[in-house]
Structure formats: structure tokens, C-alpha cells
Amino acid sequence: MSDRNADSEGVVVIGLGRFGSHLAESLNALGHEVLAIDDNPQQVQKWSAQLAQVAQADSTNGEALRQLGVADLSRVVVAIGASVEASVLTVLALVELGVPQIWARATTTQHAKILEAVGAQHVIFPEAETGERLAHLIVSRMLDFVEFEGAFAIAKMRVPQPLVGRAISEAWLLNRHGVRVVGVKRATEDRFHYVSEGLELCPDDIIIVEGPIEQVQRFSTLT
């Protein structure tokens, strides 16, 4: 499998129901290219005016997905909710295509277990999530994300590579990246604690970062 940069490529959203269409709009608003796929011609026609790339296809057909270029992208969200069978078969088709990041919507805990068993790396329950929040998680390395009034955010993430081995300086982080690291959890620890100015960050650390949404998003994708 080729080394594909998941932070710079587009995202495929399969299923344009309420959740899928909301997610596609949120990703689009964040400036990411979205390829939306649905087997319903009415849904395709409806969203063609609002999204740049919308295609009608049977997502359980691996060859159809290949022809649309899905195999060349790194992130696919299976937002199908009406049919468990179609959802599972679509994930199987994506696994066979070698898609490295598969996010799949689950409607029940049993459905979630099946999706994980067939190869979905991330299983989501839309009833407990929002399209905006998932959009941020899908296109970044953030492990969790909370947005406040559309302007400020707190996120959990792994240490960006450029900060590994560096001592935290809040003034330096704020001046250069516009964010503040407020908590850290070492690989050998089971809980977070506040950071100190001289704390040196390690590759396996998990950190809590706060700041304006755009800066937090940009900080999480540093390489």
C-alpha cells in the first residue's frame, strides 16, 4: 500500500441521509474536498447543487467504488443508516480496496461489533455526535474535540512530531501556534495532570490543547 497523506486529501462520504449530508457539509465548510456517494438518484440530485462531487453508485460494489477513485483516497465515512447489510458490505468492499481509514456509522451495539469485526477502524454513533465535531476528528490527528460557541476548542491529541523532545514553553506555543497545552498523560500513567513550563514532551504522550478552533486544528496536523 502506498504512503498516503491523510491530512491533505479529500474525504469520501457514503450515504447522504441526514447524518451523511450534514457531515459532508461540515467537511466542505472546513475546506476539505468531499466525494459524496449515494445509491438514491433523488439524494444525488438534491446535493449536487451544494457539493462539488456527488455520484450515484452502489457502495457495496467494490468495482464501482474503484471507478470513482475511492481506492486512491485515505479516508472514507460510511454514513449508511437505513440498511445494516449495505453498511457492512460497504465496509467489506472498502477493506478489499485497501482504504486505510474507514469510519462507519452504527445504529446498535451489535451493528458496531460487526463493523469492527469486518475492518472498520472507527465506529461512530451519530445520535451521540455532531457532524461538525466528527468532521474535525476525521480530518486531523485529534483523539477528541469539544467546540465552544463556534470559536474556541479543547482537544485531546498525540504530540505533534515537531514538539517531540521539546520542553513546553507556553509563551512560545502561544506566539507561534496560538494554542496552550494544559494537560498531559504519559504512556506509563493512567490519568492526565497539569503541565509545567519545563516539561519535555515524549512521542507517546497524550496532550490536552486549548485555543481558537483553526489554530487547534492546524496544530494537530503539524508534521
C-alpha positions as CSV (number, residue, x, y, z in Angstrom):
1,M,0.0,0.0,0.0
2,S,1.3,3.4,-0.9
3,D,2.1,6.0,1.8
4,R,-0.8,8.5,1.5
5,N,-1.0,11.7,3.4
6,A,-4.4,11.6,5.1
7,D,-4.2,15.3,6.1
8,S,-4.1,16.7,2.6
9,E,-6.5,14.6,0.7
10,G,-10.3,14.6,0.4
11,V,-12.8,12.6,2.2
12,V,-15.4,10.2,0.8
13,V,-18.8,10.2,2.5
14,I,-21.1,7.3,1.5
15,G,-24.8,7.8,2.3
16,L,-26.5,11.2,2.0
17,G,-29.1,10.9,4.7
18,R,-29.5,13.4,7.4
19,F,-26.2,12.5,9.1
20,G,-24.1,11.9,6.0
21,S,-25.2,15.1,4.3
22,H,-24.6,17.2,7.5
23,L,-21.1,15.6,7.8
24,A,-20.4,16.3,4.1
25,E,-21.4,20.0,4.5
26,S,-19.3,20.3,7.7
27,L,-16.2,18.8,5.9
28,N,-16.8,21.1,3.0
29,A,-17.0,24.1,5.3
30,L,-13.6,23.2,6.8
31,G,-12.1,23.5,3.3
32,H,-11.8,19.8,2.5
33,E,-12.7,18.2,-0.8
34,V,-15.6,15.8,-0.4
35,L,-16.7,13.0,-2.7
36,A,-20.3,12.1,-1.7
37,I,-21.8,8.8,-2.8
38,D,-25.4,7.6,-2.6
39,D,-27.4,5.0,-4.5
40,N,-30.6,7.2,-4.4
41,P,-30.8,9.4,-7.6
42,Q,-33.0,11.9,-5.8
43,Q,-30.5,12.4,-3.0
44,V,-27.7,12.7,-5.6
45,Q,-29.6,15.3,-7.5
46,K,-30.5,17.2,-4.3
47,W,-26.9,17.5,-3.1
48,S,-25.3,18.0,-6.5
49,A,-26.0,21.7,-6.2
50,Q,-24.3,22.1,-2.8
51,L,-21.4,19.7,-3.0
52,A,-18.7,19.7,-5.8
53,Q,-18.5,16.0,-6.2
54,V,-21.6,13.8,-5.9
55,A,-22.0,10.4,-7.5
56,Q,-24.7,7.8,-7.7
57,A,-23.4,4.3,-7.1
58,D,-24.0,1.0,-5.3
59,S,-21.4,1.3,-2.5
60,T,-21.4,-2.5,-1.9
61,N,-19.9,-2.9,-5.3
62,G,-16.1,-2.6,-5.0
63,E,-15.5,-2.1,-8.7
64,A,-18.0,0.8,-8.7
65,L,-16.1,2.4,-5.8
66,R,-12.8,1.8,-7.6
67,Q,-14.0,3.5,-10.8
68,L,-15.0,6.6,-8.7
69,G,-11.4,6.8,-7.3
70,V,-12.3,5.8,-3.8
71,A,-9.3,3.4,-3.6
72,D,-7.0,6.4,-4.1
73,L,-8.2,8.2,-1.0
74,S,-7.3,7.6,2.6
75,R,-10.5,8.4,4.5
76,V,-14.0,7.1,3.9
77,V,-17.0,7.6,6.1
78,V,-19.8,5.0,5.7
79,A,-22.8,7.0,6.8
80,I,-25.4,4.5,5.8
81,G,-28.1,4.1,8.5
82,A,-31.1,2.5,6.8
83,S,-29.6,-0.9,6.0
84,V,-27.2,-2.8,8.2
85,E,-26.4,-5.2,5.4
86,A,-25.5,-2.4,3.0
87,S,-23.4,-0.8,5.7
88,V,-21.4,-4.0,6.4
89,L,-21.0,-4.9,2.8
90,T,-19.7,-1.4,2.0
91,V,-17.1,-1.6,4.8
92,L,-16.0,-5.0,3.4
93,A,-15.7,-3.5,-0.1
94,L,-13.6,-0.7,1.3
95,V,-11.3,-3.1,3.2
96,E,-10.8,-5.0,0.0
97,L,-9.8,-1.8,-1.8
98,G,-7.2,-1.2,0.9
99,V,-8.7,2.1,2.3
100,P,-6.6,2.7,5.4
101,Q,-9.1,4.9,7.4
102,I,-12.7,3.6,7.5
103,W,-15.2,5.4,9.7
104,A,-18.6,3.7,9.9
105,R,-21.9,4.6,11.3
106,A,-23.5,2.1,13.7
107,T,-27.1,2.1,14.8
108,T,-26.8,-0.5,17.6
109,T,-24.0,-2.0,19.7
110,Q,-24.4,-5.3,17.7
111,H,-24.0,-3.4,14.5
112,A,-20.9,-1.7,15.9
113,K,-19.3,-5.1,16.8
114,I,-19.9,-6.4,13.2
115,L,-18.5,-3.2,11.7
116,E,-15.3,-3.5,13.8
117,A,-15.0,-7.3,13.0
118,V,-15.1,-6.7,9.3
119,G,-12.5,-4.0,9.4
120,A,-13.9,-0.5,10.3
121,Q,-11.2,1.3,12.3
122,H,-13.6,3.9,13.7
123,V,-17.3,3.2,14.7
124,I,-19.5,6.2,15.4
125,F,-23.0,6.7,16.8
126,P,-24.4,9.8,15.1
127,E,-27.1,10.2,17.8
128,A,-24.3,11.0,20.3
129,E,-22.2,13.1,17.9
130,T,-22.5,16.1,15.7
131,G,-21.4,16.5,12.1
132,E,-19.1,19.4,13.0
133,R,-17.3,17.5,15.7
134,L,-16.8,14.4,13.6
135,A,-15.6,16.5,10.7
136,H,-12.8,17.9,12.9
137,L,-11.8,14.4,14.1
138,I,-11.8,12.8,10.7
139,V,-9.5,15.3,9.1
140,S,-7.0,15.6,11.9
141,R,-5.0,13.5,14.3
142,M,-7.2,14.7,17.2
143,L,-8.5,11.9,19.5
144,D,-11.3,14.0,20.9
145,F,-12.6,17.5,20.3
146,V,-15.0,19.9,22.1
147,E,-16.1,23.2,20.4
148,F,-17.4,26.2,22.3
149,E,-19.7,28.7,20.6
150,G,-18.1,28.2,17.2
151,A,-14.8,29.9,18.1
152,F,-12.9,28.1,20.8
153,A,-11.9,24.4,21.3
154,I,-10.3,22.0,23.6
155,A,-8.8,18.9,22.0
156,K,-7.1,15.6,23.0
157,M,-4.3,14.6,20.7
158,R,-1.0,12.8,20.4
159,V,2.1,15.0,20.5
160,P,2.8,16.6,17.0
161,Q,6.1,15.3,15.7
162,P,7.9,18.7,15.7
163,L,7.3,19.0,19.5
164,V,8.7,15.6,20.5
165,G,11.7,16.1,22.7
166,R,11.0,19.8,23.2
167,A,10.3,21.5,26.6
168,I,6.9,23.2,26.8
169,S,7.0,27.0,26.8
170,E,3.5,28.5,26.9
171,A,4.8,31.8,25.5
172,W,6.5,30.1,22.6
173,L,3.4,27.9,21.8
174,L,1.0,30.9,22.0
175,N,3.2,33.1,19.9
176,R,3.9,30.6,17.2
177,H,0.8,28.3,17.2
178,G,-1.8,30.2,19.1
179,V,-2.6,27.3,21.4
180,R,-1.8,26.3,25.0
181,V,-1.0,22.8,26.3
182,V,-2.9,22.4,29.6
183,G,-2.7,18.7,30.3
184,V,-0.5,15.6,29.6
185,K,-0.7,11.9,30.1
186,R,2.4,9.8,29.9
187,A,2.3,6.3,28.4
188,T,3.0,4.9,31.8
189,E,0.3,6.9,33.5
190,D,-3.5,6.3,33.7
191,R,-4.6,9.9,34.2
192,F,-3.9,13.4,33.0
193,H,-2.1,16.1,35.0
194,Y,-1.3,19.8,34.5
195,V,1.9,20.6,32.6
196,S,4.8,22.6,33.8
197,E,6.9,25.0,31.7
198,G,9.9,22.8,31.5
199,L,8.1,19.5,30.8
200,E,9.7,17.7,27.8
201,L,7.2,16.0,25.5
202,C,7.7,12.4,24.6
203,P,6.4,10.6,21.4
204,D,3.8,8.5,23.3
205,D,2.4,11.4,25.3
206,I,-1.3,12.4,25.0
207,I,-1.9,16.1,25.5
208,I,-4.8,18.4,26.0
209,V,-4.7,21.6,24.0
210,E,-6.9,24.7,24.1
211,G,-7.2,27.6,21.7
212,P,-9.1,29.0,18.8
213,I,-10.6,26.3,16.6
214,E,-8.5,27.0,13.5
215,Q,-5.2,27.1,15.4
216,V,-6.0,23.9,17.3
217,Q,-6.9,22.1,14.0
218,R,-3.7,23.4,12.4
219,F,-1.6,22.4,15.4
220,S,-2.9,18.8,15.4
221,T,-1.7,18.3,11.8
222,L,1.9,19.5,12.3
223,T,4.4,17.1,10.8
